[in-house]
Amino acid sequence: MATKKTSYKEAVSEIEEILEQIENSELDVDELAEKVQRVSVLLKLCKDKLQKTNEQVEQILKEMEEK
């Protein structure tokens, strides 16, 4: 089965949903560790996407300055 890439927007939405569950004490101890791990993965994904976007924008601006 192919895995679908999570978009930045989807990752942020899922992080917010998990944080709301934690804040509302909707998770038991077993679920908590799993959800915290998932948030960790999503945060890394978001950080990587932001870094890549930043590099792309910097490259575009550099190219614009050279013209």
C-alpha positions as YAML, in Angstrom:
chain: A
units: angstrom
residues:
- id: 1
  name: MET
  ca: [0.00, 0.00, 0.00]
- id: 2
  name: ALA
  ca: [1.41, 3.40, -0.98]
- id: 3
  name: THR
  ca: [1.79, 5.97, 1.74]
- id: 4
  name: LYS
  ca: [0.40, 9.43, 1.11]
- id: 5
  name: LYS
  ca: [2.71, 12.33, 1.88]
- id: 6
  name: THR
  ca: [1.35, 14.55, 4.61]
- id: 7
  name: SER
  ca: [1.09, 18.21, 3.66]
- id: 8
  name: TYR
  ca: [2.24, 20.97, 5.99]
- id: 9
  name: LYS
  ca: [-1.36, 22.04, 6.55]
- id: 10
  name: GLU
  ca: [-2.44, 18.47, 7.37]
- id: 11
  name: ALA
  ca: [0.46, 18.06, 9.78]
- id: 12
  name: VAL
  ca: [-0.34, 21.27, 11.63]
- id: 13
  name: SER
  ca: [-4.00, 20.30, 11.82]
- id: 14
  name: GLU
  ca: [-3.14, 16.88, 13.24]
- id: 15
  name: ILE
  ca: [-0.76, 18.42, 15.78]
- id: 16
  name: GLU
  ca: [-3.49, 20.81, 16.90]
- id: 17
  name: GLU
  ca: [-5.97, 17.94, 17.22]
- id: 18
  name: ILE
  ca: [-3.56, 15.88, 19.32]
- id: 19
  name: LEU
  ca: [-2.74, 18.86, 21.55]
- id: 20
  name: GLU
  ca: [-6.45, 19.45, 22.11]
- id: 21
  name: GLN
  ca: [-6.88, 15.79, 23.12]
- id: 22
  name: ILE
  ca: [-3.97, 16.11, 25.56]
- id: 23
  name: GLU
  ca: [-5.28, 19.39, 27.01]
- id: 24
  name: ASN
  ca: [-8.75, 17.88, 27.48]
- id: 25
  name: SER
  ca: [-7.34, 14.73, 29.11]
- id: 26
  name: GLU
  ca: [-8.95, 12.60, 26.40]
- id: 27
  name: LEU
  ca: [-6.00, 10.21, 26.15]
- id: 28
  name: ASP
  ca: [-5.06, 7.39, 28.45]
- id: 29
  name: VAL
  ca: [-1.44, 6.72, 29.36]
- id: 30
  name: ASP
  ca: [-0.98, 4.14, 26.61]
- id: 31
  name: GLU
  ca: [-2.25, 6.51, 23.92]
- id: 32
  name: LEU
  ca: [-0.29, 9.47, 25.28]
- id: 33
  name: ALA
  ca: [3.14, 8.08, 24.44]
- id: 34
  name: GLU
  ca: [1.96, 7.11, 20.95]
- id: 35
  name: LYS
  ca: [0.48, 10.58, 20.31]
- id: 36
  name: VAL
  ca: [3.57, 12.38, 21.63]
- id: 37
  name: GLN
  ca: [5.69, 10.28, 19.25]
- id: 38
  name: ARG
  ca: [3.35, 11.17, 16.37]
- id: 39
  name: VAL
  ca: [3.61, 14.88, 17.21]
- id: 40
  name: SER
  ca: [7.40, 14.54, 17.20]
- id: 41
  name: VAL
  ca: [7.29, 13.06, 13.68]
- id: 42
  name: LEU
  ca: [4.89, 15.75, 12.48]
- id: 43
  name: LEU
  ca: [7.02, 18.56, 13.95]
- id: 44
  name: LYS
  ca: [10.08, 17.23, 12.13]
- id: 45
  name: LEU
  ca: [8.09, 17.08, 8.90]
- id: 46
  name: CYS
  ca: [6.94, 20.70, 9.38]
- id: 47
  name: LYS
  ca: [10.45, 21.88, 10.23]
- id: 48
  name: ASP
  ca: [11.86, 20.17, 7.13]
- id: 49
  name: LYS
  ca: [9.17, 21.66, 4.88]
- id: 50
  name: LEU
  ca: [9.75, 25.14, 6.31]
- id: 51
  name: GLN
  ca: [13.50, 24.83, 5.84]
- id: 52
  name: LYS
  ca: [13.10, 23.66, 2.25]
- id: 53
  name: THR
  ca: [10.65, 26.47, 1.48]
- id: 54
  name: ASN
  ca: [12.99, 29.02, 3.03]
- id: 55
  name: GLU
  ca: [15.87, 27.77, 0.87]
- id: 56
  name: GLN
  ca: [13.71, 27.96, -2.25]
- id: 57
  name: VAL
  ca: [12.60, 31.52, -1.47]
- id: 58
  name: GLU
  ca: [16.19, 32.60, -0.80]
- id: 59
  name: GLN
  ca: [17.26, 31.09, -4.13]
- id: 60
  name: ILE
  ca: [14.47, 32.88, -5.98]
- id: 61
  name: LEU
  ca: [15.36, 36.20, -4.35]
- id: 62
  name: LYS
  ca: [19.02, 35.69, -5.19]
- id: 63
  name: GLU
  ca: [18.13, 34.99, -8.82]
- id: 64
  name: MET
  ca: [15.96, 38.11, -8.93]
- id: 65
  name: GLU
  ca: [18.84, 40.25, -7.64]
- id: 66
  name: GLU
  ca: [21.13, 38.91, -10.35]
- id: 67
  name: LYS
  ca: [18.80, 39.99, -13.17]
...
